[in-house]
């Protein structure tokens, strides 16, 4: 059951969940649902399946921010998109619910798994953006340091927020407290 969510009374006030962070996490997960469903998953679809307006939007993004990975993803990047589709996307509404409701301790373990997974994938993506030679890319990746930093700034929140989530789940007393179940 739902169990340990907000409304536990004044005794828990000292170890209350940080509401501003929960609101940030809820917004992050809620915003991630349409972004993932409409934009991020496009590279996995056969050509012509996605509506023209969405493919145009992806093309405009990739051109403006010099992100060839979204138009012609390397196989390793495509593997991350599959993880986003089948592991992360189903988790987004669950996490959004938990953080909107507030104080839900049961989200701790799934949030630790999610944030660790995403941080790991983002380290690889950010390293690729910073160090890969994009000169042979058909889609025109970032060439200058400024272009690399601009593209990096698009991906960076998807590392920083999961790291804040991980820190919160590991260090906030509200989430560290686990109620012991009574044995019968």
C-alpha positions as CSV (number, residue, x, y, z in Angstrom):
1,X,0.0,0.0,0.0
2,X,0.8,3.7,-0.1
3,X,1.9,3.8,3.6
4,X,4.4,6.5,4.5
5,X,3.3,9.6,2.6
6,X,2.7,13.1,3.9
7,X,0.5,13.8,6.8
8,X,2.3,11.8,9.4
9,X,1.9,14.5,12.0
10,X,4.2,16.9,13.9
11,X,6.5,14.2,15.3
12,X,7.8,13.8,11.8
13,X,8.3,17.5,11.1
14,X,12.0,17.4,12.0
15,X,12.6,14.8,9.3
16,X,10.1,16.1,6.8
17,X,10.7,15.7,3.1
18,X,12.1,18.9,1.5
19,X,9.0,20.2,-0.3
20,X,10.9,22.5,-2.7
21,X,12.9,19.5,-3.9
22,X,9.9,17.3,-4.1
23,X,8.1,20.0,-6.3
24,X,11.2,20.2,-8.5
25,X,11.4,16.4,-8.9
26,X,7.6,16.3,-9.7
27,X,8.0,19.0,-12.3
28,X,11.1,17.2,-13.7
29,X,9.2,13.9,-14.0
30,X,6.0,15.4,-15.3
31,X,7.9,17.4,-18.0
32,X,9.9,14.3,-19.0
33,X,6.8,12.4,-20.0
34,X,5.9,14.4,-23.2
35,X,9.6,15.2,-24.0
36,X,10.4,11.5,-24.0
37,X,7.2,10.3,-25.7
38,X,7.1,13.0,-28.4
39,X,10.8,13.8,-29.0
40,X,13.4,11.5,-27.4
41,X,11.8,8.2,-28.8
42,X,11.7,9.4,-32.4
43,X,15.0,7.9,-33.4
44,X,13.6,4.4,-32.5
45,X,10.6,4.8,-34.8
46,X,10.5,3.8,-38.5
47,X,10.7,6.8,-40.8
48,X,7.3,8.4,-41.5
49,X,5.6,7.2,-38.3
50,X,6.0,10.3,-36.2
51,X,3.8,13.3,-37.1
52,X,5.5,15.8,-39.4
53,X,5.3,18.6,-36.8
54,X,7.2,16.5,-34.3
55,X,9.9,15.4,-36.8
56,X,10.3,19.1,-37.8
57,X,10.6,20.1,-34.2
58,X,13.3,17.4,-33.6
59,X,15.1,18.6,-36.8
60,X,15.0,22.2,-35.7
61,X,16.4,21.3,-32.2
62,X,19.2,19.2,-33.7
63,X,20.2,22.0,-36.1
64,X,20.0,24.8,-33.6
65,X,21.9,23.0,-30.9
66,X,24.1,20.9,-33.3
67,X,23.0,17.6,-31.8
68,X,23.6,14.9,-34.4
69,X,23.0,12.1,-31.8
70,X,19.2,12.7,-31.9
71,X,19.1,12.5,-35.8
72,X,21.6,9.7,-36.3
73,X,22.2,8.1,-32.9
74,X,25.2,5.9,-32.5
75,X,24.3,2.4,-31.4
76,X,25.3,3.1,-27.7
77,X,23.1,6.2,-27.7
78,X,20.2,4.2,-29.2
79,X,20.6,1.7,-26.4
80,X,20.2,4.6,-23.9
81,X,17.0,5.6,-25.8
82,X,15.6,2.1,-25.4
83,X,16.4,2.3,-21.7
84,X,14.5,5.6,-21.6
85,X,11.5,4.0,-23.4
86,X,11.2,0.8,-21.4
87,X,12.7,1.5,-18.0
88,X,12.4,5.3,-17.4
89,X,9.2,6.3,-19.2
90,X,7.0,3.9,-17.1
91,X,8.7,5.2,-13.9
92,X,8.0,8.9,-14.7
93,X,4.3,9.0,-13.8
94,X,5.0,6.9,-10.6
95,X,7.7,9.3,-9.5
96,X,5.6,12.4,-10.5
97,X,2.8,11.0,-8.3
98,X,5.1,10.3,-5.3
99,X,6.7,13.7,-5.4
100,X,3.4,15.6,-6.0
101,X,1.8,13.8,-3.1
102,X,4.9,14.4,-1.0
103,X,6.6,12.5,1.8
104,X,6.3,9.1,0.1
105,X,9.2,7.1,1.5
106,X,8.5,4.1,-0.8
107,X,9.9,6.1,-3.7
108,X,13.4,6.0,-2.2
109,X,14.7,2.7,-3.7
110,X,13.2,3.2,-7.2
111,X,14.5,6.8,-7.2
112,X,18.0,5.6,-6.2
113,X,18.0,3.1,-9.0
114,X,16.6,5.6,-11.5
115,X,19.0,8.4,-10.6
116,X,22.1,6.2,-10.6
117,X,21.1,4.7,-14.0
118,X,20.5,8.2,-15.5
119,X,23.6,9.7,-14.1
120,X,25.7,6.9,-15.5
121,X,24.2,7.3,-19.0
122,X,24.6,11.1,-18.8
123,X,28.3,10.8,-18.0
124,X,28.8,8.9,-21.2
125,X,26.7,11.4,-23.3
126,X,28.5,14.4,-21.8
127,X,31.9,12.9,-22.4
128,X,30.9,12.2,-26.0
129,X,29.8,15.8,-26.5
130,X,33.0,17.1,-25.0
131,X,35.6,14.8,-26.6
132,X,34.1,13.2,-29.8
133,X,35.4,14.3,-33.2
134,X,32.2,15.4,-34.9
135,X,33.9,16.6,-38.1
136,X,32.8,13.4,-40.0
137,X,29.2,13.6,-38.7
138,X,26.7,14.0,-41.5
139,X,24.3,15.9,-39.3
140,X,26.9,18.5,-38.2
141,X,27.8,18.1,-34.6
142,X,29.4,20.8,-32.4
143,X,32.8,22.0,-33.7
144,X,33.8,24.8,-31.4
145,X,34.2,24.7,-27.6
146,X,31.2,27.2,-27.4
147,X,29.0,24.9,-29.5
148,X,30.0,21.9,-27.3
149,X,29.2,23.8,-24.2
150,X,25.8,25.0,-25.5
151,X,24.9,21.3,-26.3
152,X,26.3,20.3,-23.0
153,X,24.0,22.8,-21.3
154,X,20.9,21.1,-22.9
155,X,21.9,17.7,-21.4
156,X,23.3,18.9,-18.1
157,X,20.0,19.3,-16.2
158,X,19.3,15.6,-16.9
159,X,22.5,14.9,-14.9
160,X,22.2,17.5,-12.2
161,X,18.5,16.8,-11.2
162,X,19.1,13.0,-10.9
163,X,22.2,13.7,-8.8
164,X,20.2,16.0,-6.5
165,X,17.5,13.3,-6.4
166,X,20.1,10.7,-5.4
167,X,21.6,13.0,-2.8
168,X,18.2,13.6,-1.3
169,X,17.3,9.9,-1.2
170,X,20.6,9.0,0.4
171,X,21.1,11.9,2.8
172,X,17.7,13.4,3.8
173,X,16.6,11.8,7.2
174,X,13.0,11.6,5.9
175,X,13.9,9.2,3.2
176,X,16.6,7.4,5.2
177,X,14.1,6.3,7.9
178,X,12.6,3.0,7.0
179,X,9.8,1.7,9.1
180,X,10.3,-1.9,10.3
181,X,7.5,-4.2,9.5
182,X,6.2,-6.2,12.4
183,X,6.6,-10.0,12.2
184,X,3.5,-12.0,13.0
